Amino acid sequence: MSLFDWTERDLGVPGHVLPVLRTPDPMLSGRSDPVDPADPKVVQLAADLVATMRASPGCVGLAASQVGVALQVFCVDVSGHVKARTAHGVFVLCNAEVLAASQVEKGREGCLSVPDLTGDVRRAARLSVAGVLPGRADQLTLQTDAFEARAVQHELDHCAGMLFLDRVAGAHAVYPRRRYL
Amino acid sequence: MSLLAVTVIGHDRPGIIADVTAGLAELGFNLEDSSMTRLRGHFAMTLLCAGDHPAEDVERALAPIGADGSLLISVWSVPPEPEPEPTGPGYLLSVHGGDRPGIVSAVTRVLAQAGGNITDLTTRLSGDLYVLLAEADLPDDVYVADLAARLAATGRELGVTVALRRQDADVL
């Protein structure tokens, strides 16, 4: 199945909106563990992540550590975003890892866990990532670019216990958030 | 020709920069470098200017701008400094975590003890979250991984996250 065709309905369970942790919660600085993507608890977690992302205006991705679960699971959906080129719609990846990354570009990022600040971060604009959909066993490869690539790398950082604040491009690269989407 | 440093800090309002620089221009001063920002809503500006009047005269000329007590304007003479030697890629120190006294002093002390020189720094307090970002030059003989480990250890003692990494050069 193509990632383009996948939706949260494929999870088969309803998601619940979970509270999102904010810095300086130490949970956000810890590394997450690999998961068994077929575990029903992981499938439920995936549904909850998507439901929480959907309930948060302007949110284009959410990692499990942000809802207090130190597991390598995150969701992304950049559909319709003005900075997106390739957009696979909504997807959830478990145990994702970067296969290739190139064409570094600087761009502005925000984070539900750092609600009052944004920052300029250098990220690869061409990205290839391997991961597994929740409830599945086969590994798939995601090839993407531009804003979706940025969102995936931001979520992969969460899985490694990093925030955009750890990667900003310079001393003047963090800004007060001017508006809440 | 002498070099003067002018600092202006106080209540922000439209026109402070226009007023201060007009006063300097009337005395024939040339602006050589400047930095202005708002710190917790306060206007804060430092500028260096070159001209032929002593600092006392310039301070007197600018005094009316802050006469209502809302702005503190100071002027003093500074020696010319040589342009810094071009160095290799700089490093970026980032610190974030729960606000508490002593974060900046503890972390920057570790950097200073290694001979690191901070060239730019901003801090932000957002609710409980304290963020420090500093650009720094390091001596060539510093073992960066070791320094990063010492900084991280200091961060753990303070309950904050500290990272030191090389700043990427701009691709033009």
Interface residues (C-beta under 8 A of the other chain):
Chain A: R22 T23 P24 P26 S29 V104 V114 D116 L117 R122 L163 L165 D166 R167 V168 A169 G170 A171 H172 A173 V174 P176
Chain B: L92 S94 H96 G97 G98 D120 L121 T122 R124 S126 G127 D128 L129 Y130 V131 L133 A134 E135 G159 V160 T161 A163 Q167 D168 V171
